[in-house]
């Protein structure tokens, strides 16, 4: 099994405003989906991200407020999952409920770091 990261982002910045009932319904779908991933042994972890942060860049180590996402696309969180291959990881991502709200799930394989 290989490890993959699901990176959740939405085009244009903040998600649309939802009523409390709509938000609860989406959270129930999210919890059910992550529970399915967990019970099947695919889910390894993940978290939501705060919207505020800082960016360190360049050889002069310039620090700016961020994140500075291109065209207003904002990363909101991630999950780490295990799957046989990229195709299986993509198939599992297709059931993610954030897709219903117009969000994007980027699927990337995690390359183990070379040590020593």
C-alpha positions as CSV (number, residue, x, y, z in Angstrom):
1,X,0.0,0.0,0.0
2,X,1.1,3.5,-0.8
3,X,0.2,6.7,1.0
4,X,-1.7,9.5,-0.7
5,X,-2.7,13.0,0.3
6,X,-6.1,14.5,-0.5
7,X,-5.7,18.2,-0.6
8,X,-9.1,20.0,-0.3
9,X,-9.4,23.4,-1.9
10,X,-12.2,25.5,-3.3
11,X,-12.0,27.8,-6.3
12,X,-12.5,31.5,-5.6
13,X,-11.7,31.5,-1.9
14,X,-14.4,31.1,0.8
15,X,-17.1,28.5,0.4
16,X,-20.7,29.8,-0.1
17,X,-22.7,30.7,2.9
18,X,-24.8,27.9,4.2
19,X,-27.7,27.7,6.6
20,X,-27.0,25.9,9.9
21,X,-29.2,23.0,8.6
22,X,-27.2,22.8,5.3
23,X,-23.9,22.9,7.2
24,X,-25.1,20.1,9.5
25,X,-26.2,18.0,6.5
26,X,-22.8,18.5,4.9
27,X,-20.9,17.6,8.1
28,X,-23.0,14.4,8.4
29,X,-22.0,13.4,4.9
30,X,-18.4,14.3,5.6
31,X,-18.4,12.2,8.9
32,X,-20.0,9.2,7.1
33,X,-17.4,9.4,4.3
34,X,-14.4,9.6,6.6
35,X,-15.9,6.8,8.8
36,X,-16.2,4.6,5.7
37,X,-12.5,5.3,4.9
38,X,-11.5,4.6,8.4
39,X,-13.4,1.3,8.7
40,X,-11.9,0.1,5.4
41,X,-8.4,0.8,6.7
42,X,-7.7,3.6,4.2
43,X,-7.8,6.6,6.4
44,X,-4.5,7.5,8.2
45,X,-5.2,11.0,9.4
46,X,-5.8,14.6,8.4
47,X,-7.0,18.0,9.6
48,X,-8.7,21.2,8.6
49,X,-6.5,24.3,8.1
50,X,-7.0,27.7,9.5
51,X,-7.4,30.4,6.8
52,X,-4.7,32.7,8.2
53,X,-1.0,32.0,7.9
54,X,2.3,33.2,6.7
55,X,4.5,32.4,3.8
56,X,8.3,32.1,3.9
57,X,9.9,32.3,0.4
58,X,13.1,32.8,-1.4
59,X,16.8,32.8,-0.4
60,X,16.2,36.0,1.6
61,X,13.6,34.2,3.6
62,X,11.0,36.9,3.1
63,X,7.9,36.4,5.3
64,X,4.5,37.7,4.1
65,X,1.0,37.2,5.2
66,X,-0.7,34.3,3.4
67,X,-1.7,32.0,2.0
68,X,-1.4,33.5,-1.4
69,X,-3.4,31.1,-3.6
70,X,-3.4,31.6,-7.3
71,X,-6.7,33.1,-8.6
72,X,-8.2,32.9,-5.1
73,X,-8.0,29.1,-4.8
74,X,-7.7,28.3,-1.1
75,X,-6.5,25.0,0.5
76,X,-8.8,24.2,3.4
77,X,-7.5,20.9,4.7
78,X,-6.1,17.5,3.9
79,X,-6.4,13.7,4.6
80,X,-3.7,11.1,4.4
81,X,-5.0,7.8,3.1
82,X,-3.5,4.5,2.0
83,X,-4.4,2.8,-1.3
84,X,-3.0,0.2,-3.6
85,X,-2.2,2.8,-6.3
86,X,-3.2,6.3,-7.6
87,X,-6.2,4.9,-9.4
88,X,-7.7,3.4,-6.2
89,X,-7.0,6.7,-4.4
90,X,-8.8,8.6,-7.1
91,X,-11.8,6.2,-6.9
92,X,-12.0,6.7,-3.2
93,X,-11.9,10.5,-3.6
94,X,-14.8,10.4,-6.0
95,X,-17.2,9.8,-3.0
96,X,-16.0,12.9,-1.1
97,X,-19.0,15.0,-0.2
98,X,-17.1,18.3,-0.7
99,X,-17.2,17.7,-4.4
100,X,-21.0,18.4,-4.2
101,X,-20.2,22.0,-3.1
102,X,-17.9,22.7,-6.0
103,X,-14.7,22.0,-4.1
104,X,-11.7,20.2,-5.5
105,X,-9.9,17.1,-4.2
106,X,-6.4,17.0,-5.4
107,X,-4.9,13.5,-5.1
108,X,-1.1,13.2,-4.7
109,X,1.0,10.2,-3.8
110,X,3.4,10.8,-0.9
111,X,7.0,10.1,-1.8
112,X,8.9,8.7,1.2
113,X,11.8,11.0,2.2
114,X,15.3,9.6,1.5
115,X,17.2,9.6,4.8
116,X,20.9,9.2,5.3
